[in-house]
């Protein structure tokens, strides 16, 4: 078992009983298409997690793994950008995953713009 960030969900669908459909609350073994990522770091404005209340304001992977009994592995589910699909998912209480993006920094291009050889 690992930790999967399935995405954003509306405040109205926070409670599991408000969600509709099998894909809103999958059971058993599932296949997830996503990216293995380093989770975000907490900054000075982020509240402290309260795992005893099930409130996590930033993904402390080790802490979350201890609470859930999973391995400390963080995967972000990804999805194709599709407005109608996202609206349907929101209505049924299915989380909306992020668009897969990879940031590549071209340092040689930056050096060229600065005039460095």
C-alpha distances in whole Angstrom, upper triangle without the diagonal:
4,7,9,13,14,18,21,22,25,26,28,24,22,22,20,23,25,23,24,22,19,18,18,16,14,13,11,9,11,12,12,15,15,16,14,16,18,17,21,23,24,28,31,31,27,27,25,21,22,18,20,22,18,20,19,22,20,16,16,13,13,15,12,9,12,13,9,8,5,6,9,9,11,11,14,15,19,21,25,27,29,31,31,28,26,29,28,24,26,28,25,23,20,19,21,19,21,24,22,25,25,28,30,33,36,38,41,42,42,44,46,47,47,50,49,49
4,6,10,12,15,18,20,23,24,26,23,21,22,20,23,25,22,24,23,20,18,18,16,14,14,13,12,11,12,11,13,12,13,11,13,14,14,17,19,21,25,28,28,24,24,22,19,20,17,20,21,17,18,16,19,17,13,13,10,11,13,10,8,11,12,9,9,5,5,7,5,7,8,11,12,16,19,23,25,27,29,29,26,25,27,27,23,24,27,24,22,19,17,19,17,18,21,19,22,22,25,27,30,33,34,38,38,38,40,43,43,44,46,45,46
4,7,9,12,15,17,20,21,23,20,18,19,18,21,22,20,22,21,19,17,16,15,14,15,14,13,13,13,11,13,12,12,10,11,12,11,14,16,18,21,24,24,21,21,19,16,17,15,18,18,14,15,13,15,13,10,11,8,10,11,8,7,11,11,9,10,7,7,7,6,5,6,9,10,14,17,21,23,25,26,27,24,22,25,24,21,21,24,22,19,17,15,16,14,16,18,18,20,21,23,26,28,32,33,36,37,36,39,41,41,42,45,44,45
4,6,9,12,14,18,19,21,18,16,18,17,20,21,18,20,19,17,14,14,13,12,14,14,13,11,11,8,10,9,10,9,11,12,11,14,17,18,22,25,24,21,21,21,18,19,17,20,19,16,16,14,15,14,11,13,10,13,14,11,11,14,14,12,13,10,11,10,8,6,5,6,7,10,14,17,19,21,22,23,20,18,21,21,17,18,21,19,16,14,11,13,10,12,15,15,17,18,21,24,27,30,32,35,35,35,38,40,40,41,44,43,44
4,5,9,11,15,16,19,16,14,17,16,19,19,17,19,19,17,14,13,13,13,16,17,16,14,13,10,11,9,10,10,10,12,10,12,15,16,19,22,21,18,19,19,16,18,16,19,19,15,14,12,13,11,9,12,11,14,15,12,13,16,15,14,16,13,14,13,11,7,6,5,6,9,12,16,17,19,20,21,18,16,19,19,15,16,19,18,15,12,9,10,8,9,13,13,15,17,19,23,25,29,31,34,34,33,36,38,38,39,42,41,42
4,7,9,13,15,17,14,13,15,14,17,17,14,16,15,14,11,10,11,11,14,16,15,12,12,9,10,9,11,12,13,15,13,15,18,20,22,25,24,21,21,22,19,20,19,21,20,16,16,14,15,14,13,16,15,18,18,15,16,19,18,16,18,16,17,16,14,11,8,6,5,8,10,13,15,16,17,18,15,13,15,15,12,12,16,14,11,9,6,7,6,8,12,13,16,18,21,24,27,30,33,36,35,35,38,40,39,40,44,43,44
4,7,10,13,15,13,12,15,15,18,17,14,16,17,16,13,12,13,14,17,19,19,16,15,12,12,11,12,14,14,15,13,14,17,18,20,23,21,19,20,20,18,20,19,22,20,17,16,14,14,13,13,16,16,19,19,16,18,21,20,18,21,19,19,18,16,12,11,7,7,8,10,13,13,14,15,16,14,11,13,14,11,11,14,14,11,9,5,5,4,6,10,12,14,17,19,23,26,29,31,34,34,33,36,38,37,39,42,42,43
4,7,9,12,10,10,13,14,17,15,13,16,17,17,14,12,14,16,19,22,22,19,19,16,16,14,16,17,17,18,15,15,18,18,20,23,20,18,19,20,18,19,19,22,19,16,15,14,13,13,14,17,18,21,21,18,20,23,21,20,23,21,22,21,19,16,14,11,10,11,12,14,14,15,14,16,14,10,12,13,10,9,12,13,10,9,5,5,7,8,12,14,17,19,21,25,27,31,33,36,35,34,38,39,38,39,43,43,44
4,7,8,7,7,10,11,14,11,10,13,14,16,13,10,12,15,18,21,22,19,20,17,18,17,19,20,20,21,18,18,21,21,22,25,22,19,20,21,19,19,19,21,18,16,15,14,14,15,16,19,20,23,22,19,21,24,21,20,23,22,24,23,21,18,17,14,13,14,14,17,16,16,15,15,14,10,11,12,9,7,10,10,7,7,5,7,9,12,15,18,20,23,25,29,31,34,37,40,39,38,41,43,42,43,46,46,48
4,5,5,7,10,12,13,11,10,13,16,18,16,12,15,18,21,24,25,23,23,21,22,21,22,24,23,24,21,21,23,22,24,25,22,20,20,22,20,20,21,22,19,17,16,16,15,17,18,22,23,26,24,21,24,26,24,23,26,25,27,26,25,22,20,18,17,17,17,19,18,17,15,16,15,12,11,12,10,7,9,10,7,9,8,9,13,15,18,21,23,26,28,31,33,37,39,42,41,40,43,45,43,45,48,48,50
4,5,5,8,11,13,10,11,15,18,20,18,14,16,19,22,25,27,25,26,23,24,23,25,26,25,26,22,22,23,22,23,24,21,19,18,20,18,18,19,20,17,15,14,15,14,17,19,22,23,26,24,21,24,26,23,22,26,26,28,27,26,23,22,20,19,21,21,23,21,21,19,19,19,15,14,16,14,10,12,13,10,12,11,13,16,18,21,24,26,29,30,34,36,39,41,44,43,42,45,47,45,46,50,50,52
4,6,8,10,11,8,9,12,16,18,17,14,15,19,22,25,27,25,26,24,26,25,27,29,28,29,26,25,27,26,27,28,25,22,22,23,21,21,21,22,19,17,16,18,18,20,22,25,26,28,26,24,26,28,25,24,28,27,30,29,28,25,25,22,21,22,22,24,22,21,19,19,18,15,14,14,13,10,10,11,8,12,12,14,17,20,23,26,28,31,33,37,39,42,44,47,46,45,48,50,48,50,53,53,55
4,5,7,8,5,6,9,13,15,14,10,12,15,18,21,23,21,23,21,23,22,25,26,26,27,24,24,26,25,27,28,26,23,22,23,21,20,20,21,18,16,16,17,17,20,20,23,24,26,25,21,24,26,22,21,25,24,27,26,26,23,22,20,18,20,20,22,21,20,19,18,17,14,13,13,11,8,8,8,5,9,9,12,15,18,21,24,27,30,32,35,38,41,43,46,45,44,48,50,48,49,53,53,55
4,6,9,7,8,12,15,16,15,11,12,15,18,21,23,21,23,21,23,22,24,25,24,25,22,22,24,22,24,26,23,20,19,20,17,17,16,17,14,12,12,13,14,17,17,20,21,23,21,18,21,22,19,18,22,22,24,24,23,21,20,19,18,20,20,23,23,22,21,21,19,16,16,16,13,11,12,11,8,10,10,13,15,18,22,24,26,29,31,35,37,40,42,46,45,44,47,49,47,49,52,52,54
4,6,6,7,11,14,15,15,11,11,15,17,20,22,21,23,22,24,24,26,27,27,27,24,25,26,25,27,28,26,23,21,22,19,17,17,17,14,12,13,15,17,19,20,22,22,24,22,19,21,22,19,18,21,22,25,25,25,23,22,21,20,22,23,26,25,25,24,23,21,19,18,18,15,13,13,12,9,12,12,16,18,21,25,27,29,32,34,38,40,44,46,49,48,47,50,52,51,52,56,55,57
4,5,6,9,11,12,12,8,8,11,13,17,19,18,21,20,22,23,25,26,26,27,24,25,27,27,29,31,28,25,24,24,20,19,18,18,15,13,15,16,19,20,20,22,22,24,22,19,21,22,19,17,20,20,23,24,24,22,21,20,19,21,22,24,25,24,23,23,20,18,18,17,14,13,13,11,8,10,12,15,17,21,24,26,29,32,34,38,40,44,46,49,48,48,51,53,52,53,56,56,57
4,6,8,11,12,13,10,10,13,15,18,21,20,23,23,25,26,28,29,30,31,28,29,31,30,32,34,31,28,27,27,24,22,21,21,18,16,18,20,22,24,24,26,26,28,26,22,24,25,22,20,23,24,27,27,27,25,25,24,22,24,24,27,27,26,25,23,21,20,19,17,15,14,13,11,10,12,14,18,20,24,27,29,32,35,37,41,44,47,49,52,52,51,54,56,55,56,60,59,61
4,7,10,13,13,10,11,14,17,20,23,21,23,23,25,25,28,29,29,31,28,28,31,30,32,33,30,27,26,27,24,23,22,22,19,18,18,20,22,24,24,27,27,29,27,24,26,27,24,22,25,25,28,29,28,26,25,23,21,23,23,25,25,23,22,20,19,17,16,14,13,11,10,8,7,10,13,16,19,22,25,28,31,34,36,40,42,46,48,51,50,49,53,54,53,54,58,58,59
4,7,9,9,6,8,11,14,18,20,18,20,19,21,22,25,26,27,29,26,27,30,29,31,33,31,28,27,27,25,24,23,23,21,18,19,20,22,23,23,26,25,28,26,23,24,26,23,21,24,24,26,27,26,24,22,20,18,20,19,22,22,20,19,18,16,15,14,12,10,9,8,6,5,7,10,13,16,20,22,25,28,31,34,37,40,43,46,49,48,47,51,52,51,53,56,56,57
4,7,8,6,8,11,13,17,19,18,19,19,21,23,26,28,29,31,29,30,32,32,35,37,34,31,31,31,28,27,26,27,24,22,23,24,25,26,26,29,28,31,29,26,27,29,26,24,26,26,28,29,28,25,24,22,19,21,19,21,22,20,19,17,15,15,14,11,10,10,8,5,6,8,12,14,17,21,23,26,29,32,35,38,41,44,47,50,49,49,52,54,52,54,57,57,59
4,6,6,7,9,11,15,16,15,17,17,19,21,25,27,28,30,29,30,33,33,36,38,36,33,32,33,30,29,27,28,26,23,24,25,27,27,26,29,28,30,30,26,27,29,26,23,26,25,27,28,27,25,23,21,18,19,18,20,21,19,19,17,14,15,15,11,10,12,11,7,8,8,12,14,17,21,23,25,28,31,34,38,41,44,47,49,48,49,52,53,52,54,57,57,58
4,5,6,6,8,11,13,11,14,15,17,19,23,25,26,29,27,29,32,33,36,38,36,33,33,32,29,29,26,28,26,23,24,25,27,27,25,28,26,29,28,24,24,27,25,21,23,22,25,26,24,23,21,20,17,18,18,20,22,20,21,19,16,16,17,14,12,14,14,10,10,9,12,15,17,20,22,24,28,30,34,37,40,43,46,48,48,48,51,52,52,54,57,56,57
4,5,5,9,12,12,10,11,12,14,16,19,21,23,26,24,26,29,30,33,35,33,30,30,30,27,27,25,27,25,22,23,23,24,24,23,26,24,27,26,23,23,26,24,20,22,21,23,24,22,20,18,16,13,15,14,16,18,17,18,16,13,13,15,12,9,12,12,9,9,7,9,12,13,17,19,20,24,27,30,33,36,39,42,45,44,44,47,49,48,50,53,53,53
4,6,10,13,14,12,14,13,16,17,20,22,23,25,23,25,28,28,31,33,31,28,27,28,24,24,23,24,22,19,20,20,21,22,21,24,23,25,25,21,22,24,22,19,22,20,23,23,22,20,18,16,14,15,15,18,19,18,18,17,14,13,14,11,8,10,10,7,6,4,7,10,12,16,19,21,24,27,30,33,36,39,42,45,44,44,47,49,48,50,53,52,54
4,7,10,12,11,13,13,16,17,20,21,23,25,23,25,27,28,31,33,31,28,27,27,23,23,21,22,20,17,19,19,21,22,20,23,21,23,23,19,19,21,19,16,18,18,20,21,20,19,17,16,14,17,17,20,22,21,21,20,17,16,17,15,12,13,14,10,9,8,10,13,14,18,21,22,26,28,31,34,37,41,43,46,45,45,49,50,50,51,54,54,55
4,7,8,7,10,11,14,16,19,20,22,24,23,25,28,29,32,35,33,30,29,29,25,25,22,24,23,19,21,21,23,23,21,23,21,23,23,19,19,21,20,16,18,17,19,20,19,18,16,16,14,16,17,20,22,21,22,21,18,18,19,17,14,16,16,13,12,10,11,14,15,19,21,22,25,28,31,34,37,40,43,45,45,45,48,50,50,51,54,53,54
4,7,8,11,13,16,18,21,22,24,26,25,27,30,31,34,36,35,32,31,30,26,26,23,24,23,20,22,22,25,25,22,24,22,23,23,20,19,21,19,15,17,16,18,20,19,19,18,18,16,19,20,23,25,25,26,25,22,21,23,20,17,19,20,16,15,14,15,18,18,22,24,25,28,30,33,36,39,42,45,48,48,48,51,52,52,54,57,56,56
4,6,10,12,16,18,21,21,24,26,25,28,30,32,35,38,37,33,33,31,28,27,24,25,25,22,24,24,27,26,23,25,22,23,23,20,18,20,19,15,16,14,17,19,18,19,18,19,17,20,21,24,27,27,29,28,24,24,26,23,20,22,23,20,19,17,18,20,20,23,25,25,29,30,33,36,39,42,45,47,48,48,51,52,52,54,57,56,56
4,7,10,13,16,18,18,21,24,24,27,29,31,34,37,37,33,33,32,28,28,25,26,26,23,25,24,27,26,23,24,21,22,23,20,18,20,20,16,16,14,15,18,17,17,15,17,15,18,19,22,25,26,28,27,23,24,26,24,21,23,24,21,20,17,18,20,19,22,23,23,26,28,31,33,37,40,42,45,45,45,48,50,50,51,54,53,53
4,6,10,12,16,16,19,22,22,25,28,29,33,36,35,31,32,31,27,28,25,27,27,23,25,23,25,24,21,23,20,22,23,20,18,21,21,17,17,15,16,18,16,15,13,14,12,14,16,19,22,22,24,24,20,20,23,21,18,20,22,19,18,15,15,17,16,18,20,19,23,25,28,30,34,37,39,42,42,42,45,47,47,49,51,50,50
4,7,10,13,14,17,20,21,24,27,29,32,35,35,31,32,31,28,29,26,29,28,25,26,24,26,24,21,23,20,23,24,21,19,23,22,19,19,16,17,18,15,15,12,13,10,12,13,16,19,20,23,23,19,19,22,20,18,20,22,20,19,15,15,16,14,16,17,17,20,22,25,27,31,34,36,39,39,39,42,44,44,46,48,47,47
4,6,9,11,14,17,17,20,24,26,29,32,31,28,29,29,26,27,25,27,27,23,24,22,23,21,18,21,18,21,22,19,18,22,21,18,19,16,16,16,13,12,9,9,6,8,10,13,17,18,20,21,17,17,20,19,16,18,21,19,17,14,13,13,11,13,14,13,16,18,22,24,28,30,33,36,35,36,39,40,41,42,45,44,44
4,7,10,13,16,17,20,23,26,28,32,31,28,30,30,27,29,27,30,29,25,25,23,24,22,19,22,19,22,24,21,20,24,24,21,22,18,18,18,14,13,9,8,6,6,8,11,14,16,19,20,16,16,20,19,16,19,22,20,19,15,14,13,10,11,11,10,13,15,19,21,25,27,30,32,32,33,36,37,37,39,42,41,41
4,7,9,13,13,16,20,22,25,28,28,25,27,27,24,26,25,28,27,24,23,21,21,19,16,19,16,20,21,19,18,22,22,20,21,18,17,16,12,10,6,5,4,5,8,11,14,16,19,20,17,16,20,20,17,19,22,21,19,16,13,12,9,9,9,8,11,12,16,18,21,24,27,30,29,30,33,34,34,36,39,38,38
4,6,10,11,14,17,20,23,26,26,24,26,26,24,26,25,28,28,24,23,20,20,18,15,17,15,18,20,18,18,22,22,20,21,18,16,15,11,9,6,5,7,7,11,13,16,19,21,23,20,19,23,23,20,22,25,24,22,19,16,15,11,10,10,7,9,10,13,15,18,21,24,27,27,27,30,32,32,33,36,35,35
4,7,9,12,15,19,22,25,26,23,25,24,22,25,23,26,27,23,23,19,20,16,14,15,12,15,18,16,15,19,20,19,19,15,13,12,8,6,5,7,9,10,14,17,19,22,24,26,24,22,26,26,23,24,27,26,24,21,18,17,14,13,14,11,12,12,14,16,19,22,24,27,27,28,30,32,32,34,36,35,35
4,6,9,12,15,18,22,22,20,22,21,20,23,22,25,25,22,21,18,17,14,11,13,11,14,16,15,15,19,20,19,20,16,14,12,9,6,6,7,10,12,15,18,20,23,25,27,24,22,26,27,23,24,28,27,24,21,18,17,14,12,14,11,11,11,12,15,17,20,22,25,26,25,28,30,30,31,34,33,33
4,7,9,12,15,19,20,17,20,19,18,21,20,24,24,21,20,16,16,12,10,10,9,12,14,14,14,18,19,19,19,17,14,11,9,7,9,10,13,15,19,21,22,26,27,30,27,25,28,29,26,26,30,29,26,24,20,20,16,15,16,14,14,13,13,16,17,21,22,25,26,25,27,30,30,30,33,32,33
4,7,9,12,16,17,14,16,15,14,18,17,21,21,18,16,13,12,8,6,8,7,11,12,12,13,16,17,17,18,16,14,11,10,7,9,9,13,15,18,21,22,25,26,28,26,23,26,27,24,24,27,27,24,22,18,18,15,14,16,15,15,15,15,18,19,23,24,28,28,27,29,32,32,32,35,34,35
4,7,9,13,13,11,14,14,13,17,17,21,21,18,16,12,10,7,7,8,10,13,14,14,16,18,19,19,21,19,18,14,13,11,12,12,15,16,20,22,22,25,26,29,27,24,26,28,25,24,28,28,24,23,19,18,16,14,17,16,15,15,15,18,19,23,23,27,27,26,28,31,30,30,34,33,35
4,6,10,11,9,12,12,12,16,17,20,21,19,16,13,11,7,8,8,10,13,13,14,16,18,19,20,22,20,19,15,15,13,15,15,19,20,23,26,26,29,29,32,30,27,29,31,28,27,30,30,27,26,22,22,19,18,20,20,19,18,18,20,20,24,24,28,28,26,29,32,31,31,34,33,35
4,7,8,6,8,9,10,14,15,19,19,17,14,11,8,6,8,8,12,14,13,14,17,18,18,20,22,21,20,17,17,15,18,17,21,22,25,28,27,30,30,33,31,28,30,32,28,27,30,30,27,26,22,22,21,20,22,22,21,21,21,23,24,27,27,31,31,29,31,34,33,33,36,35,38
4,6,5,9,10,12,16,18,21,21,20,17,14,11,9,12,12,15,17,17,18,21,22,22,24,26,25,24,21,21,19,21,20,23,24,27,29,29,31,31,34,33,29,31,33,30,28,32,32,29,28,25,24,23,21,24,24,23,23,21,24,24,27,27,31,31,28,30,33,32,31,35,34,37
4,6,8,10,13,16,19,21,21,21,17,15,12,12,15,15,18,20,18,20,23,24,24,26,28,27,27,24,24,22,24,24,27,28,30,33,32,34,34,36,35,32,33,35,33,31,34,34,31,31,27,27,26,25,27,27,26,26,25,27,27,30,30,34,33,31,33,36,34,33,37,36,39
4,6,9,12,15,18,21,20,19,16,14,10,11,15,15,19,21,19,20,23,24,24,26,28,28,28,24,25,22,24,23,26,27,29,31,30,32,31,34,33,29,30,33,30,28,31,32,28,28,25,25,24,23,26,27,26,26,25,28,28,31,31,35,34,32,34,37,35,34,38,38,41
4,7,9,12,15,17,17,16,12,10,7,7,11,12,16,17,16,16,20,21,20,22,25,24,24,21,22,19,21,20,23,24,27,29,28,30,29,32,31,27,28,30,28,25,28,29,25,25,22,22,22,21,24,25,24,25,24,27,28,31,31,35,35,32,35,38,36,36,39,39,42
4,6,9,12,14,13,13,10,9,6,8,12,12,16,17,15,15,19,19,18,20,23,23,24,21,22,20,22,22,24,26,28,31,30,32,31,33,32,28,29,31,28,26,29,29,25,26,23,23,23,23,26,27,27,28,28,31,31,35,35,39,38,36,39,42,40,40,43,43,45
4,6,9,12,12,12,9,8,7,8,11,10,14,14,12,13,17,16,15,18,21,21,22,19,21,19,22,22,24,27,29,32,32,34,33,35,34,30,31,33,29,27,30,30,26,26,23,25,24,24,27,28,28,29,29,32,32,36,36,40,40,38,40,43,42,41,45,44,46
4,6,9,9,8,6,5,6,7,9,8,11,12,9,10,13,13,12,14,17,18,19,16,18,17,19,19,22,25,27,30,30,32,32,33,31,28,29,30,27,25,28,27,24,24,21,22,22,23,26,27,27,28,28,31,32,36,36,40,40,38,41,44,43,42,46,45,47
4,6,6,6,5,6,8,10,12,11,14,14,10,10,14,13,11,14,17,18,20,18,20,19,21,22,24,27,29,32,32,34,33,35,33,29,30,31,28,26,28,27,24,24,22,24,24,25,29,29,30,31,32,35,36,40,40,44,44,42,45,48,46,46,50,49,51
4,5,5,6,7,10,11,11,10,12,12,8,8,11,10,7,10,13,14,16,15,17,17,19,20,22,25,28,32,32,33,33,34,32,29,30,30,27,25,28,26,23,23,21,23,23,24,28,28,30,31,32,35,36,40,41,44,44,43,45,48,47,47,51,50,51
4,6,8,10,13,15,15,14,15,15,11,11,13,12,9,11,14,16,19,18,21,20,23,24,25,29,31,34,35,36,36,36,34,31,32,32,29,27,29,28,24,25,23,26,26,28,31,32,33,34,35,38,40,44,44,48,48,47,49,52,51,51,54,53,55
4,5,9,12,14,15,15,17,17,13,12,15,14,11,13,16,18,21,20,22,21,23,23,24,27,30,33,33,34,33,34,32,29,29,29,26,24,26,25,21,22,21,24,24,26,30,31,32,34,35,38,40,43,44,48,48,46,49,52,51,51,54,53,55
4,6,10,12,12,13,14,15,11,10,13,12,9,10,14,15,18,17,19,17,19,19,21,24,26,29,30,31,30,31,29,26,26,27,23,22,23,22,19,19,18,20,21,23,26,27,29,31,32,35,37,41,42,45,45,44,47,49,48,48,52,51,53
4,7,9,10,11,13,15,12,10,14,14,11,13,16,17,19,18,19,17,19,19,20,23,25,28,28,29,29,30,28,25,26,26,23,21,23,22,19,19,17,19,20,21,25,26,27,29,30,33,35,38,39,43,43,41,44,47,45,46,49,48,50
4,6,7,8,10,12,10,8,12,13,11,12,16,16,17,15,16,14,16,16,18,21,23,26,26,28,28,29,27,24,25,26,23,21,24,23,19,19,16,18,18,19,22,23,24,25,26,30,31,35,36,39,39,38,40,43,42,42,46,45,47
4,7,9,12,14,12,11,15,16,15,16,19,19,20,17,18,15,17,16,18,20,23,26,25,27,26,28,27,23,24,26,23,21,24,24,20,20,17,18,17,18,21,22,23,24,24,28,29,32,33,37,37,35,38,40,39,39,43,42,44
4,6,9,12,11,10,13,15,14,15,18,17,17,14,15,12,14,14,16,19,21,24,24,26,26,29,27,23,25,27,23,22,25,25,21,20,17,18,16,16,20,20,20,21,21,25,26,29,30,34,34,32,35,38,36,37,40,39,41
4,5,9,8,7,10,12,12,13,15,14,14,11,11,9,11,11,14,17,20,23,24,26,27,29,26,23,25,26,23,22,25,25,21,20,16,17,16,16,19,19,19,20,21,24,25,29,30,34,34,32,35,38,37,37,40,39,41
4,6,5,6,9,10,11,12,14,13,12,9,11,10,13,14,17,20,23,27,27,30,30,32,30,27,29,30,26,26,29,28,24,23,20,21,19,19,22,22,22,22,23,25,27,30,31,34,35,34,36,39,38,38,41,40,42
4,5,5,6,9,10,10,11,10,9,6,7,7,10,12,16,19,22,26,27,29,30,32,29,27,29,30,26,26,29,27,24,22,19,20,18,19,21,20,21,21,22,25,26,30,31,34,35,34,36,39,39,39,42,40,42
4,6,5,6,9,10,10,9,8,5,8,10,13,16,19,22,26,29,30,33,34,35,33,30,33,33,29,29,32,30,27,25,23,24,22,22,25,24,25,24,25,28,29,32,33,36,37,36,38,41,41,41,44,42,44
4,5,5,6,9,10,10,11,8,11,12,15,17,20,23,27,30,31,33,34,35,33,30,32,32,29,28,31,29,26,25,22,24,22,23,26,26,26,27,28,30,31,35,35,39,40,39,41,44,43,43,46,45,46
4,5,5,6,8,8,9,8,10,10,13,15,17,20,24,27,28,30,31,32,29,27,29,29,25,25,27,26,22,21,19,21,19,20,24,23,25,25,27,29,31,35,36,39,40,39,41,44,43,44,47,45,47
4,5,5,5,5,6,5,8,9,13,15,17,21,24,28,30,31,32,34,31,28,31,30,27,27,29,27,24,22,20,22,21,22,25,24,25,26,27,30,32,35,36,40,40,39,42,44,44,45,48,46,47
4,6,5,7,8,8,12,13,16,19,21,25,28,32,33,35,36,37,34,31,34,33,30,29,32,30,26,25,23,25,24,25,28,28,29,29,31,33,35,38,39,42,43,42,44,47,47,47,50,49,50
4,6,8,11,11,13,14,17,19,21,24,27,31,32,34,34,35,32,30,31,31,27,27,29,27,24,23,21,24,23,25,28,28,29,30,32,34,36,40,41,44,45,44,46,49,48,49,52,50,52
4,5,9,10,12,13,15,17,18,22,25,29,30,32,32,33,30,28,30,29,25,25,27,25,22,21,19,22,21,23,26,26,28,29,31,34,36,39,40,44,44,44,46,49,48,49,52,50,52
4,7,9,12,13,16,19,20,24,27,30,32,34,35,36,32,30,32,32,28,28,30,28,25,23,22,25,23,25,28,27,29,30,32,34,36,40,41,44,45,45,47,49,49,50,53,51,52
4,6,8,10,12,15,17,21,24,27,30,31,33,33,30,28,31,30,26,27,29,27,24,22,20,22,21,22,25,24,26,27,29,31,33,37,38,41,42,42,44,46,46,47,50,48,49
4,6,9,11,15,17,20,24,27,29,32,33,34,31,29,32,31,28,28,31,29,26,24,22,23,21,22,25,23,25,25,27,29,31,34,35,38,39,39,41,44,44,44,47,45,46
4,7,10,13,16,19,23,26,28,31,32,34,30,28,31,31,27,28,31,29,26,24,21,22,20,21,23,21,23,22,24,26,28,31,32,35,37,36,38,41,41,41,44,42,43
4,7,10,13,16,20,23,25,28,29,31,28,26,29,29,25,26,29,27,24,22,19,20,17,18,20,18,19,19,21,23,25,29,30,33,34,34,36,38,39,39,42,40,41
4,7,10,13,16,20,22,24,26,28,25,23,26,26,22,23,26,25,22,19,16,17,14,14,16,15,16,16,18,21,23,27,28,31,32,32,34,36,36,37,40,39,40
4,6,9,13,16,18,21,23,24,21,20,23,23,20,21,24,23,20,17,14,14,11,11,13,12,14,14,17,20,22,26,28,31,31,31,34,36,36,37,40,38,39
4,6,10,13,15,18,19,21,18,16,20,20,17,18,21,20,18,15,11,11,8,8,10,9,11,13,15,19,21,25,27,30,30,30,33,35,34,36,38,38,38
4,7,11,13,15,17,18,15,14,17,17,14,15,19,17,15,12,9,9,5,7,9,9,12,14,17,20,23,26,29,32,31,32,35,36,36,38,40,40,40
4,7,9,12,14,16,13,12,16,16,13,15,19,18,16,13,11,8,5,5,5,6,9,12,15,18,22,24,27,30,29,30,33,34,34,36,38,38,39
4,6,8,11,13,10,9,13,13,11,14,17,16,16,12,10,8,6,6,5,7,11,14,17,20,23,26,29,32,30,31,34,35,35,37,40,39,40
4,6,9,11,9,9,13,14,13,15,18,18,18,15,13,10,9,8,6,8,11,14,17,20,23,26,29,31,29,30,34,34,34,36,39,39,39
4,7,9,8,8,11,13,12,14,17,18,18,15,14,10,9,8,6,9,11,15,17,20,23,26,29,31,29,30,33,34,33,35,38,38,39
4,6,5,6,9,10,11,12,14,16,16,14,14,10,11,11,10,13,15,19,21,24,27,29,33,35,33,33,37,37,36,39,41,42,43
4,6,5,6,9,10,10,12,14,15,14,13,10,12,12,12,15,17,21,23,26,29,31,34,37,34,35,38,39,37,40,43,43,45
4,5,5,6,9,10,11,13,14,13,14,12,14,15,15,18,20,24,27,30,32,35,38,40,38,38,42,42,41,43,46,47,48
4,5,5,6,9,10,11,12,10,11,9,11,13,13,16,19,23,25,28,31,34,37,39,37,38,42,42,41,43,46,47,48
4,5,5,6,9,10,10,9,9,6,9,10,11,15,17,21,24,27,30,32,35,38,36,36,40,41,39,42,45,45,46
4,5,5,6,9,10,10,10,9,12,14,15,18,21,25,27,30,33,36,39,41,39,39,43,44,42,44,47,48,49
4,5,5,6,9,8,10,10,13,15,16,20,23,26,29,32,35,38,41,43,42,42,45,46,45,47,50,51,52
4,5,5,6,5,7,7,10,13,15,18,21,24,27,30,33,36,39,42,40,40,44,45,44,46,49,49,50
4,6,5,6,7,7,11,13,16,19,22,25,27,31,34,37,39,42,40,40,44,45,43,45,49,49,50
4,6,8,10,11,14,17,19,22,25,29,31,35,37,40,43,46,44,44,48,49,47,49,52,53,54
4,6,9,11,14,17,20,22,26,29,32,35,38,41,44,47,45,45,49,50,48,50,53,54,55
4,6,9,12,16,18,21,24,27,30,33,36,39,42,45,43,43,47,48,47,48,52,52,53
4,6,9,13,15,18,21,24,27,31,33,37,39,42,41,41,44,46,45,46,49,49,51
4,6,10,13,15,18,21,24,27,30,33,36,39,38,38,41,42,41,43,46,46,47
4,7,9,12,15,19,21,25,27,30,33,36,35,35,38,39,38,40,43,43,44
4,7,9,12,15,18,21,24,27,30,33,32,32,35,36,36,37,40,40,41
4,6,9,12,14,18,21,24,26,29,28,28,31,33,32,34,37,37,38
4,6,10,13,16,19,22,25,27,26,26,30,31,30,32,35,35,36
4,7,10,13,16,19,22,25,24,24,28,29,28,30,33,33,33
4,7,10,13,16,19,21,20,21,24,25,25,27,29,29,30
4,6,10,13,15,18,17,18,21,22,22,24,27,26,27
4,6,10,12,15,14,15,18,19,19,21,23,23,24
4,6,9,12,11,12,15,16,17,18,21,20,20
4,6,9,9,9,11,13,14,15,17,16,17
4,6,5,7,9,10,11,13,15,14,14
4,5,5,6,9,10,11,12,11,12
4,5,5,6,9,10,10,9,9
4,5,5,6,9,10,10,10
4,5,5,6,9,9,11
4,5,5,6,5,7
4,5,5,6,7
4,5,8,10
4,6,9
4,6
4
